[in-house]
Amino acid sequence: MEIAKYTDRSLLLQDVVCFLPGSMIATPAEEFAVETLRPGMSVLTFDHGGATPKDIIWVGCQCASPHL
């Protein structure tokens, strides 16, 4: 994810990933449901072929209805 910081303290987020409630996310200690994750917690990402812990910097939530 690329983050651009501006002088007005706003952020531009690119490549945001979305998960459904109940999705289990790996952390260095154990797995947590995605809806329980908070900024500052560490999650495992897979960069350059291996698991790397990275801190969460932002969490958002939005409801969407399916278009059938």
N, CA, C, O and CB atoms as a CASP TS submission, in Angstrom:
PFRMAT TS
TARGET T0000
AUTHOR 0000-0000-0000
METHOD Language model
MODEL 1
PARENT N/A
ATOM      1  N   MET     1       0.837  -1.159   0.000  1.00  0.00           N
ATOM      2  CA  MET     1       0.000   0.000   0.000  1.00  0.00           C
ATOM      3  C   MET     1       0.888   1.229   0.000  1.00  0.00           C
ATOM      4  O   MET     1       1.839   1.320   0.776  1.00  0.00           O
ATOM      5  CB  MET     1      -0.955  -0.006   1.199  1.00  0.00           C
ATOM      6  N   GLU     2       0.581   2.150  -0.850  1.00  0.00           N
ATOM      7  CA  GLU     2       1.296   3.411  -0.855  1.00  0.00           C
ATOM      8  C   GLU     2       0.490   4.442  -0.096  1.00  0.00           C
ATOM      9  O   GLU     2      -0.732   4.508  -0.229  1.00  0.00           O
ATOM     10  CB  GLU     2       1.578   3.884  -2.291  1.00  0.00           C
ATOM     11  N   ILE     3       1.168   5.240   0.694  1.00  0.00           N
ATOM     12  CA  ILE     3       0.507   6.298   1.444  1.00  0.00           C
ATOM     13  C   ILE     3       1.221   7.601   1.142  1.00  0.00           C
ATOM     14  O   ILE     3       2.432   7.720   1.327  1.00  0.00           O
ATOM     15  CB  ILE     3       0.501   5.999   2.975  1.00  0.00           C
ATOM     16  N   ALA     4       0.458   8.570   0.678  1.00  0.00           N
ATOM     17  CA  ALA     4       1.009   9.899   0.435  1.00  0.00           C
ATOM     18  C   ALA     4       0.535  10.802   1.559  1.00  0.00           C
ATOM     19  O   ALA     4      -0.668  10.904   1.797  1.00  0.00           O
ATOM     20  CB  ALA     4       0.580  10.459  -0.967  1.00  0.00           C
ATOM     21  N   LYS     5       1.452  11.460   2.256  1.00  0.00           N
ATOM     22  CA  LYS     5       1.106  12.379   3.332  1.00  0.00           C
ATOM     23  C   LYS     5       1.172  13.805   2.805  1.00  0.00           C
ATOM     24  O   LYS     5       2.137  14.195   2.149  1.00  0.00           O
ATOM     25  CB  LYS     5       2.051  12.196   4.551  1.00  0.00           C
ATOM     26  N   TYR     6       0.141  14.570   3.099  1.00  0.00           N
ATOM     27  CA  TYR     6       0.061  15.944   2.645  1.00  0.00           C
ATOM     28  C   TYR     6       0.256  16.887   3.827  1.00  0.00           C
ATOM     29  O   TYR     6       0.131  16.479   4.982  1.00  0.00           O
ATOM     30  CB  TYR     6      -1.286  16.212   1.948  1.00  0.00           C
ATOM     31  N   THR     7       0.562  18.145   3.535  1.00  0.00           N
ATOM     32  CA  THR     7       0.827  19.112   4.596  1.00  0.00           C
ATOM     33  C   THR     7      -0.398  19.378   5.461  1.00  0.00           C
ATOM     34  O   THR     7      -0.254  19.830   6.597  1.00  0.00           O
ATOM     35  CB  THR     7       1.318  20.409   3.999  1.00  0.00           C
ATOM     36  N   ASP     8      -1.611  19.107   4.952  1.00  0.00           N
ATOM     37  CA  ASP     8      -2.812  19.307   5.768  1.00  0.00           C
ATOM     38  C   ASP     8      -3.112  18.082   6.631  1.00  0.00           C
ATOM     39  O   ASP     8      -4.194  17.987   7.212  1.00  0.00           O
ATOM     40  CB  ASP     8      -4.016  19.622   4.871  1.00  0.00           C
ATOM     41  N   ARG     9      -2.165  17.141   6.723  1.00  0.00           N
ATOM     42  CA  ARG     9      -2.242  15.921   7.542  1.00  0.00           C
ATOM     43  C   ARG     9      -3.220  14.887   6.990  1.00  0.00           C
ATOM     44  O   ARG     9      -3.529  13.919   7.686  1.00  0.00           O
ATOM     45  CB  ARG     9      -2.642  16.278   8.954  1.00  0.00           C
ATOM     46  N   SER    10      -3.712  15.055   5.776  1.00  0.00           N
ATOM     47  CA  SER    10      -4.576  14.052   5.169  1.00  0.00           C
ATOM     48  C   SER    10      -3.703  12.972   4.519  1.00  0.00           C
ATOM     49  O   SER    10      -2.509  13.167   4.291  1.00  0.00           O
ATOM     50  CB  SER    10      -5.536  14.701   4.122  1.00  0.00           C
ATOM     51  N   LEU    11      -4.325  11.848   4.231  1.00  0.00           N
ATOM     52  CA  LEU    11      -3.612  10.734   3.624  1.00  0.00           C
ATOM     53  C   LEU    11      -4.306  10.308   2.342  1.00  0.00           C
ATOM     54  O   LEU    11      -5.526  10.424   2.232  1.00  0.00           O
ATOM     55  CB  LEU    11      -3.513   9.553   4.599  1.00  0.00           C
ATOM     56  N   LEU    12      -3.556   9.823   1.385  1.00  0.00           N
ATOM     57  CA  LEU    12      -4.088   9.212   0.178  1.00  0.00           C
ATOM     58  C   LEU    12      -3.696   7.746   0.234  1.00  0.00           C
ATOM     59  O   LEU    12      -2.511   7.415   0.195  1.00  0.00           O
ATOM     60  CB  LEU    12      -3.550   9.915  -1.132  1.00  0.00           C
ATOM     61  N   LEU    13      -4.686   6.864   0.326  1.00  0.00           N
ATOM     62  CA  LEU    13      -4.431   5.431   0.402  1.00  0.00           C
ATOM     63  C   LEU    13      -4.644   4.801  -0.962  1.00  0.00           C
ATOM     64  O   LEU    13      -5.628   5.099  -1.639  1.00  0.00           O
ATOM     65  CB  LEU    13      -5.338   4.765   1.453  1.00  0.00           C
ATOM     66  N   GLN    14      -3.744   3.948  -1.362  1.00  0.00           N
ATOM     67  CA  GLN    14      -3.873   3.207  -2.603  1.00  0.00           C
ATOM     68  C   GLN    14      -3.801   1.721  -2.281  1.00  0.00           C
ATOM     69  O   GLN    14      -3.164   1.320  -1.307  1.00  0.00           O
ATOM     70  CB  GLN    14      -2.772   3.616  -3.624  1.00  0.00           C
ATOM     71  N   ASP    15      -4.454   0.913  -3.096  1.00  0.00           N
ATOM     72  CA  ASP    15      -4.423  -0.540  -2.923  1.00  0.00           C
ATOM     73  C   ASP    15      -5.001  -0.981  -1.581  1.00  0.00           C
ATOM     74  O   ASP    15      -4.391  -1.785  -0.876  1.00  0.00           O
ATOM     75  CB  ASP    15      -3.000  -1.045  -3.053  1.00  0.00           C
ATOM     76  N   VAL    16      -6.163  -0.462  -1.228  1.00  0.00           N
ATOM     77  CA  VAL    16      -6.826  -0.863   0.008  1.00  0.00           C
ATOM     78  C   VAL    16      -7.461  -2.238  -0.198  1.00  0.00           C
ATOM     79  O   VAL    16      -8.108  -2.481  -1.217  1.00  0.00           O
ATOM     80  CB  VAL    16      -7.899   0.190   0.438  1.00  0.00           C
ATOM     81  N   VAL    17      -7.274  -3.124   0.762  1.00  0.00           N
ATOM     82  CA  VAL    17      -7.800  -4.484   0.695  1.00  0.00           C
ATOM     83  C   VAL    17      -9.017  -4.578   1.605  1.00  0.00           C
ATOM     84  O   VAL    17      -9.010  -4.047   2.716  1.00  0.00           O
ATOM     85  CB  VAL    17      -6.715  -5.532   1.100  1.00  0.00           C
ATOM     86  N   CYS    18     -10.071  -5.259   1.132  1.00  0.00           N
ATOM     87  CA  CYS    18     -11.293  -5.417   1.918  1.00  0.00           C
ATOM     88  C   CYS    18     -11.496  -6.881   2.304  1.00  0.00           C
ATOM     89  O   CYS    18     -11.138  -7.789   1.554  1.00  0.00           O
ATOM     90  CB  CYS    18     -12.512  -4.898   1.132  1.00  0.00           C
ATOM     91  N   PHE    19     -12.077  -7.096   3.489  1.00  0.00           N
ATOM     92  CA  PHE    19     -12.376  -8.434   3.986  1.00  0.00           C
ATOM     93  C   PHE    19     -13.806  -8.462   4.503  1.00  0.00           C
ATOM     94  O   PHE    19     -14.317  -7.442   4.966  1.00  0.00           O
ATOM     95  CB  PHE    19     -11.378  -8.855   5.100  1.00  0.00           C
ATOM     96  N   LEU    20     -14.453  -9.613   4.431  1.00  0.00           N
ATOM     97  CA  LEU    20     -15.776  -9.787   5.011  1.00  0.00           C
ATOM     98  C   LEU    20     -15.657 -10.027   6.509  1.00  0.00           C
ATOM     99  O   LEU    20     -14.656 -10.582   6.962  1.00  0.00           O
ATOM    100  CB  LEU    20     -16.521 -10.952   4.334  1.00  0.00           C
ATOM    101  N   PRO    21     -16.672  -9.616   7.301  1.00  0.00           N
ATOM    102  CA  PRO    21     -16.646  -9.902   8.736  1.00  0.00           C
ATOM    103  C   PRO    21     -16.449 -11.402   8.975  1.00  0.00           C
ATOM    104  O   PRO    21     -17.016 -12.236   8.269  1.00  0.00           O
ATOM    105  CB  PRO    21     -17.952  -9.415   9.413  1.00  0.00           C
ATOM    106  N   GLY    22     -15.653 -11.719   9.962  1.00  0.00           N
ATOM    107  CA  GLY    22     -15.368 -13.113  10.277  1.00  0.00           C
ATOM    108  C   GLY    22     -14.112 -13.640   9.607  1.00  0.00           C
ATOM    109  O   GLY    22     -13.623 -14.711   9.967  1.00  0.00           O
ATOM    110  N   SER    23     -13.574 -12.893   8.623  1.00  0.00           N
ATOM    111  CA  SER    23     -12.317 -13.320   8.005  1.00  0.00           C
ATOM    112  C   SER    23     -11.222 -13.317   9.061  1.00  0.00           C
ATOM    113  O   SER    23     -11.075 -12.351   9.810  1.00  0.00           O
ATOM    114  CB  SER    23     -11.933 -12.396   6.808  1.00  0.00           C
ATOM    115  N   MET    24     -10.461 -14.394   9.118  1.00  0.00           N
ATOM    116  CA  MET    24      -9.398 -14.520  10.111  1.00  0.00           C
ATOM    117  C   MET    24      -8.089 -13.990   9.524  1.00  0.00           C
ATOM    118  O   MET    24      -7.695 -14.354   8.416  1.00  0.00           O
ATOM    119  CB  MET    24      -9.239 -16.000  10.568  1.00  0.00           C
ATOM    120  N   ILE    25      -7.427 -13.126  10.287  1.00  0.00           N
ATOM    121  CA  ILE    25      -6.193 -12.476   9.862  1.00  0.00           C
ATOM    122  C   ILE    25      -5.063 -12.924  10.782  1.00  0.00           C
ATOM    123  O   ILE    25      -5.202 -12.888  12.005  1.00  0.00           O
ATOM    124  CB  ILE    25      -6.341 -10.924   9.872  1.00  0.00           C
ATOM    125  N   ALA    26      -3.949 -13.344  10.197  1.00  0.00           N
ATOM    126  CA  ALA    26      -2.798 -13.824  10.975  1.00  0.00           C
ATOM    127  C   ALA    26      -2.035 -12.653  11.584  1.00  0.00           C
ATOM    128  O   ALA    26      -1.760 -11.654  10.920  1.00  0.00           O
ATOM    129  CB  ALA    26      -1.856 -14.668  10.089  1.00  0.00           C
ATOM    130  N   THR    27      -1.700 -12.804  12.863  1.00  0.00           N
ATOM    131  CA  THR    27      -0.827 -11.864  13.562  1.00  0.00           C
ATOM    132  C   THR    27       0.382 -12.653  14.044  1.00  0.00           C
ATOM    133  O   THR    27       0.363 -13.882  13.973  1.00  0.00           O
ATOM    134  CB  THR    27      -1.571 -11.150  14.763  1.00  0.00           C
ATOM    135  N   PRO    28       1.418 -12.008  14.525  1.00  0.00           N
ATOM    136  CA  PRO    28       2.554 -12.769  15.039  1.00  0.00           C
ATOM    137  C   PRO    28       2.177 -13.718  16.180  1.00  0.00           C
ATOM    138  O   PRO    28       2.853 -14.726  16.385  1.00  0.00           O
ATOM    139  CB  PRO    28       3.626 -11.820  15.510  1.00  0.00           C
ATOM    140  N   ALA    29       1.107 -13.414  16.929  1.00  0.00           N
ATOM    141  CA  ALA    29       0.731 -14.243  18.078  1.00  0.00           C
ATOM    142  C   ALA    29      -0.313 -15.302  17.719  1.00  0.00           C
ATOM    143  O   ALA    29      -0.158 -16.471  18.072  1.00  0.00           O
ATOM    144  CB  ALA    29       0.199 -13.364  19.196  1.00  0.00           C
ATOM    145  N   GLU    30      -1.376 -14.894  17.018  1.00  0.00           N
ATOM    146  CA  GLU    30      -2.485 -15.798  16.691  1.00  0.00           C
ATOM    147  C   GLU    30      -3.345 -15.154  15.612  1.00  0.00           C
ATOM    148  O   GLU    30      -3.037 -14.062  15.135  1.00  0.00           O
ATOM    149  CB  GLU    30      -3.339 -16.126  17.958  1.00  0.00           C
ATOM    150  N   GLU    31      -4.426 -15.833  15.230  1.00  0.00           N
ATOM    151  CA  GLU    31      -5.356 -15.263  14.251  1.00  0.00           C
ATOM    152  C   GLU    31      -6.478 -14.516  14.966  1.00  0.00           C
ATOM    153  O   GLU    31      -6.939 -14.928  16.030  1.00  0.00           O
ATOM    154  CB  GLU    31      -5.941 -16.370  13.341  1.00  0.00           C
ATOM    155  N   PHE    32      -6.909 -13.401  14.354  1.00  0.00           N
ATOM    156  CA  PHE    32      -8.002 -12.594  14.886  1.00  0.00           C
ATOM    157  C   PHE    32      -9.027 -12.373  13.788  1.00  0.00           C
ATOM    158  O   PHE    32      -8.676 -12.304  12.610  1.00  0.00           O
ATOM    159  CB  PHE    32      -7.485 -11.238  15.441  1.00  0.00           C
ATOM    160  N   ALA    33     -10.305 -12.261  14.174  1.00  0.00           N
ATOM    161  CA  ALA    33     -11.336 -11.867  13.206  1.00  0.00           C
ATOM    162  C   ALA    33     -11.042 -10.441  12.767  1.00  0.00           C
ATOM    163  O   ALA    33     -10.680  -9.599  13.588  1.00  0.00           O
ATOM    164  CB  ALA    33     -12.785 -11.984  13.819  1.00  0.00           C
ATOM    165  N   VAL    34     -11.193 -10.170  11.485  1.00  0.00           N
ATOM    166  CA  VAL    34     -10.820  -8.877  10.927  1.00  0.00           C
ATOM    167  C   VAL    34     -11.508  -7.713  11.635  1.00  0.00           C
ATOM    168  O   VAL    34     -10.916  -6.642  11.770  1.00  0.00           O
ATOM    169  CB  VAL    34     -11.147  -8.840   9.457  1.00  0.00           C
ATOM    170  N   GLU    35     -12.746  -7.904  12.090  1.00  0.00           N
ATOM    171  CA  GLU    35     -13.474  -6.801  12.719  1.00  0.00           C
ATOM    172  C   GLU    35     -12.940  -6.449  14.106  1.00  0.00           C
ATOM    173  O   GLU    35     -13.343  -5.436  14.677  1.00  0.00           O
ATOM    174  CB  GLU    35     -14.938  -7.149  12.818  1.00  0.00           C
ATOM    175  N   THR    36     -12.036  -7.270  14.662  1.00  0.00           N
ATOM    176  CA  THR    36     -11.460  -6.969  15.972  1.00  0.00           C
ATOM    177  C   THR    36     -10.104  -6.267  15.868  1.00  0.00           C
ATOM    178  O   THR    36      -9.545  -5.853  16.884  1.00  0.00           O
ATOM    179  CB  THR    36     -11.313  -8.248  16.774  1.00  0.00           C
ATOM    180  N   LEU    37      -9.575  -6.130  14.662  1.00  0.00           N
ATOM    181  CA  LEU    37      -8.275  -5.499  14.475  1.00  0.00           C
ATOM    182  C   LEU    37      -8.380  -3.988  14.658  1.00  0.00           C
ATOM    183  O   LEU    37      -9.393  -3.382  14.311  1.00  0.00           O
ATOM    184  CB  LEU    37      -7.712  -5.831  13.087  1.00  0.00           C
ATOM    185  N   ARG    38      -7.325  -3.385  15.205  1.00  0.00           N
ATOM    186  CA  ARG    38      -7.281  -1.953  15.477  1.00  0.00           C
ATOM    187  C   ARG    38      -5.924  -1.396  15.056  1.00  0.00           C
ATOM    188  O   ARG    38      -4.938  -2.132  15.014  1.00  0.00           O
ATOM    189  CB  ARG    38      -7.550  -1.666  16.978  1.00  0.00           C
ATOM    190  N   PRO    39      -5.867  -0.084  14.741  1.00  0.00           N
ATOM    191  CA  PRO    39      -4.571   0.531  14.452  1.00  0.00           C
ATOM    192  C   PRO    39      -3.576   0.281  15.585  1.00  0.00           C
ATOM    193  O   PRO    39      -3.925   0.335  16.764  1.00  0.00           O
ATOM    194  CB  PRO    39      -4.736   2.039  14.219  1.00  0.00           C
ATOM    195  N   GLY    40      -2.351   0.013  15.204  1.00  0.00           N
ATOM    196  CA  GLY    40      -1.303  -0.281  16.174  1.00  0.00           C
ATOM    197  C   GLY    40      -1.056  -1.768  16.352  1.00  0.00           C
ATOM    198  O   GLY    40       0.030  -2.170  16.770  1.00  0.00           O
ATOM    199  N   MET    41      -2.061  -2.598  16.039  1.00  0.00           N
ATOM    200  CA  MET    41      -1.858  -4.049  16.104  1.00  0.00           C
ATOM    201  C   MET    41      -0.971  -4.461  14.932  1.00  0.00           C
ATOM    202  O   MET    41      -0.931  -3.782  13.906  1.00  0.00           O
ATOM    203  CB  MET    41      -3.229  -4.823  16.074  1.00  0.00           C
ATOM    204  N   SER    42      -0.273  -5.557  15.087  1.00  0.00           N
ATOM    205  CA  SER    42       0.608  -6.059  14.043  1.00  0.00           C
ATOM    206  C   SER    42      -0.043  -7.260  13.354  1.00  0.00           C
ATOM    207  O   SER    42      -0.593  -8.139  14.017  1.00  0.00           O
ATOM    208  CB  SER    42       1.989  -6.445  14.630  1.00  0.00           C
ATOM    209  N   VAL    43       0.024  -7.291  12.020  1.00  0.00           N
ATOM    210  CA  VAL    43      -0.484  -8.416  11.239  1.00  0.00           C
ATOM    211  C   VAL    43       0.646  -8.940  10.357  1.00  0.00           C
ATOM    212  O   VAL    43       1.617  -8.235  10.086  1.00  0.00           O
ATOM    213  CB  VAL    43      -1.722  -7.997  10.377  1.00  0.00           C
ATOM    214  N   LEU    44       0.502 -10.185   9.917  1.00  0.00           N
ATOM    215  CA  LEU    44       1.517 -10.763   9.037  1.00  0.00           C
ATOM    216  C   LEU    44       1.155 -10.486   7.586  1.00  0.00           C
ATOM    217  O   LEU    44       0.027 -10.727   7.156  1.00  0.00           O
ATOM    218  CB  LEU    44       1.657 -12.286   9.280  1.00  0.00           C
ATOM    219  N   THR    45       2.122  -9.978   6.842  1.00  0.00           N
ATOM    220  CA  THR    45       1.970  -9.786   5.403  1.00  0.00           C
ATOM    221  C   THR    45       2.984 -10.686   4.708  1.00  0.00           C
ATOM    222  O   THR    45       3.953 -11.124   5.328  1.00  0.00           O
ATOM    223  CB  THR    45       2.168  -8.278   4.995  1.00  0.00           C
ATOM    224  N   PHE    46       2.770 -10.956   3.457  1.00  0.00           N
ATOM    225  CA  PHE    46       3.686 -11.809   2.717  1.00  0.00           C
ATOM    226  C   PHE    46       4.383 -10.975   1.663  1.00  0.00           C
ATOM    227  O   PHE    46       3.875 -10.777   0.559  1.00  0.00           O
ATOM    228  CB  PHE    46       2.946 -13.007   2.075  1.00  0.00           C
ATOM    229  N   ASP    47       5.557 -10.493   2.028  1.00  0.00           N
ATOM    230  CA  ASP    47       6.372  -9.657   1.152  1.00  0.00           C
ATOM    231  C   ASP    47       7.653 -10.387   0.811  1.00  0.00           C
ATOM    232  O   ASP    47       8.310 -10.950   1.686  1.00  0.00           O
ATOM    233  CB  ASP    47       6.681  -8.296   1.810  1.00  0.00           C
ATOM    234  N   HIS    48       8.003 -10.376  -0.444  1.00  0.00           N
ATOM    235  CA  HIS    48       9.277 -10.955  -0.897  1.00  0.00           C
ATOM    236  C   HIS    48       9.428 -12.418  -0.492  1.00  0.00           C
ATOM    237  O   HIS    48      10.524 -12.867  -0.157  1.00  0.00           O
ATOM    238  CB  HIS    48      10.440 -10.153  -0.338  1.00  0.00           C
ATOM    239  N   GLY    49       8.314 -13.163  -0.526  1.00  0.00           N
ATOM    240  CA  GLY    49       8.371 -14.594  -0.301  1.00  0.00           C
ATOM    241  C   GLY    49       8.313 -15.063   1.141  1.00  0.00           C
ATOM    242  O   GLY    49       8.405 -16.264   1.392  1.00  0.00           O
ATOM    243  N   GLY    50       8.163 -14.152   2.099  1.00  0.00           N
ATOM    244  CA  GLY    50       8.106 -14.575   3.495  1.00  0.00           C
ATOM    245  C   GLY    50       7.140 -13.736   4.303  1.00  0.00           C
ATOM    246  O   GLY    50       6.745 -12.647   3.885  1.00  0.00           O
ATOM    247  N   ALA    51       6.760 -14.248   5.467  1.00  0.00           N
ATOM    248  CA  ALA    51       5.846 -13.535   6.355  1.00  0.00           C
ATOM    249  C   ALA    51       6.591 -12.416   7.074  1.00  0.00           C
ATOM    250  O   ALA    51       7.647 -12.633   7.668  1.00  0.00           O
ATOM    251  CB  ALA    51       5.204 -14.504   7.375  1.00  0.00           C
ATOM    252  N   THR    52       6.021 -11.219   7.009  1.00  0.00           N
ATOM    253  CA  THR    52       6.615 -10.043   7.636  1.00  0.00           C
ATOM    254  C   THR    52       5.568  -9.350   8.496  1.00  0.00           C
ATOM    255  O   THR    52       4.501  -9.012   7.982  1.00  0.00           O
ATOM    256  CB  THR    52       7.183  -9.070   6.570  1.00  0.00           C
ATOM    257  N   PRO    53       5.826  -9.121   9.792  1.00  0.00           N
ATOM    258  CA  PRO    53       4.851  -8.388  10.600  1.00  0.00           C
ATOM    259  C   PRO    53       4.869  -6.898  10.258  1.00  0.00           C
ATOM    260  O   PRO    53       5.932  -6.292  10.121  1.00  0.00           O
ATOM    261  CB  PRO    53       5.136  -8.592  12.099  1.00  0.00           C
ATOM    262  N   LYS    54       3.678  -6.323  10.124  1.00  0.00           N
ATOM    263  CA  LYS    54       3.544  -4.881   9.874  1.00  0.00           C
ATOM    264  C   LYS    54       2.414  -4.346  10.735  1.00  0.00           C
ATOM    265  O   LYS    54       1.409  -5.021  10.957  1.00  0.00           O
ATOM    266  CB  LYS    54       3.276  -4.584   8.359  1.00  0.00           C
ATOM    267  N   ASP    55       2.593  -3.125  11.217  1.00  0.00           N
ATOM    268  CA  ASP    55       1.574  -2.502  12.049  1.00  0.00           C
ATOM    269  C   ASP    55       0.424  -1.972  11.202  1.00  0.00           C
ATOM    270  O   ASP    55       0.637  -1.443  10.111  1.00  0.00           O
ATOM    271  CB  ASP    55       2.181  -1.374  12.878  1.00  0.00           C
ATOM    272  N   ILE    56      -0.791  -2.119  11.708  1.00  0.00           N
ATOM    273  CA  ILE    56      -1.981  -1.555  11.063  1.00  0.00           C
ATOM    274  C   ILE    56      -1.974  -0.056  11.320  1.00  0.00           C
ATOM    275  O   ILE    56      -1.799   0.377  12.459  1.00  0.00           O
ATOM    276  CB  ILE    56      -3.309  -2.220  11.599  1.00  0.00           C
ATOM    277  N   ILE    57      -2.162   0.740  10.270  1.00  0.00           N
ATOM    278  CA  ILE    57      -2.186   2.192  10.446  1.00  0.00           C
ATOM    279  C   ILE    57      -3.583   2.774  10.287  1.00  0.00           C
ATOM    280  O   ILE    57      -3.823   3.914  10.687  1.00  0.00           O
ATOM    281  CB  ILE    57      -1.251   2.847   9.458  1.00  0.00           C
ATOM    282  N   TRP    58      -4.516   2.008   9.708  1.00  0.00           N
ATOM    283  CA  TRP    58      -5.855   2.523   9.457  1.00  0.00           C
ATOM    284  C   TRP    58      -6.828   1.364   9.351  1.00  0.00           C
ATOM    285  O   TRP    58      -6.512   0.333   8.758  1.00  0.00           O
ATOM    286  CB  TRP    58      -5.888   3.382   8.174  1.00  0.00           C
ATOM    287  N   VAL    59      -8.008   1.530   9.925  1.00  0.00           N
ATOM    288  CA  VAL    59      -9.070   0.542   9.829  1.00  0.00           C
ATOM    289  C   VAL    59     -10.349   1.271   9.443  1.00  0.00           C
ATOM    290  O   VAL    59     -10.688   2.290  10.045  1.00  0.00           O
ATOM    291  CB  VAL    59      -9.244  -0.247  11.171  1.00  0.00           C
ATOM    292  N   GLY    60     -11.047   0.765   8.462  1.00  0.00           N
ATOM    293  CA  GLY    60     -12.320   1.370   8.051  1.00  0.00           C
ATOM    294  C   GLY    60     -13.387   0.309   7.911  1.00  0.00           C
ATOM    295  O   GLY    60     -13.092  -0.882   7.818  1.00  0.00           O
ATOM    296  N   CYS    61     -14.624   0.751   7.897  1.00  0.00           N
ATOM    297  CA  CYS    61     -15.743  -0.175   7.780  1.00  0.00           C
ATOM    298  C   CYS    61     -16.831   0.494   6.943  1.00  0.00           C
ATOM    299  O   CYS    61     -17.145   1.668   7.140  1.00  0.00           O
ATOM    300  CB  CYS    61     -16.288  -0.590   9.191  1.00  0.00           C
ATOM    301  N   GLN    62     -17.392  -0.251   6.021  1.00  0.00           N
ATOM    302  CA  GLN    62     -18.493   0.256   5.207  1.00  0.00           C
ATOM    303  C   GLN    62     -19.399  -0.890   4.849  1.00  0.00           C
ATOM    304  O   GLN    62     -18.929  -1.975   4.504  1.00  0.00           O
ATOM    305  CB  GLN    62     -17.979   0.964   3.934  1.00  0.00           C
ATOM    306  N   CYS    63     -20.690  -0.665   4.926  1.00  0.00           N
ATOM    307  CA  CYS    63     -21.668  -1.679   4.525  1.00  0.00           C
ATOM    308  C   CYS    63     -21.973  -1.527   3.041  1.00  0.00           C
ATOM    309  O   CYS    63     -22.049  -0.416   2.517  1.00  0.00           O
ATOM    310  CB  CYS    63     -22.971  -1.562   5.366  1.00  0.00           C
ATOM    311  N   ALA    64     -22.142  -2.633   2.393  1.00  0.00           N
ATOM    312  CA  ALA    64     -22.475  -2.624   0.966  1.00  0.00           C
ATOM    313  C   ALA    64     -23.583  -3.626   0.722  1.00  0.00           C
ATOM    314  O   ALA    64     -23.624  -4.680   1.358  1.00  0.00           O
ATOM    315  CB  ALA    64     -21.230  -2.950   0.087  1.00  0.00           C
ATOM    316  N   SER    65     -24.474  -3.307  -0.188  1.00  0.00           N
ATOM    317  CA  SER    65     -25.517  -4.254  -0.542  1.00  0.00           C
ATOM    318  C   SER    65     -25.198  -4.856  -1.909  1.00  0.00           C
ATOM    319  O   SER    65     -24.707  -4.155  -2.794  1.00  0.00           O
ATOM    320  CB  SER    65     -26.912  -3.570  -0.547  1.00  0.00           C
ATOM    321  N   PRO    66     -25.468  -6.134  -2.085  1.00  0.00           N
ATOM    322  CA  PRO    66     -25.153  -6.772  -3.361  1.00  0.00           C
ATOM    323  C   PRO    66     -26.089  -6.290  -4.467  1.00  0.00           C
ATOM    324  O   PRO    66     -27.271  -6.033  -4.237  1.00  0.00           O
ATOM    325  CB  PRO    66     -25.238  -8.295  -3.229  1.00  0.00           C
ATOM    326  N   HIS    67     -25.540  -6.175  -5.650  1.00  0.00           N
ATOM    327  CA  HIS    67     -26.330  -5.810  -6.832  1.00  0.00           C
ATOM    328  C   HIS    67     -26.540  -7.082  -7.641  1.00  0.00           C
ATOM    329  O   HIS    67     -25.643  -7.516  -8.364  1.00  0.00           O
ATOM    330  CB  HIS    67     -25.617  -4.687  -7.696  1.00  0.00           C
ATOM    331  N   LEU    68     -27.704  -7.673  -7.526  1.00  0.00           N
ATOM    332  CA  LEU    68     -27.969  -8.920  -8.224  1.00  0.00           C
ATOM    333  C   LEU    68     -28.766  -8.678  -9.486  1.00  0.00           C
ATOM    334  O   LEU    68     -29.083  -9.625 -10.207  1.00  0.00           O
ATOM    335  CB  LEU    68     -28.703  -9.888  -7.322  1.00  0.00           C
TER
END
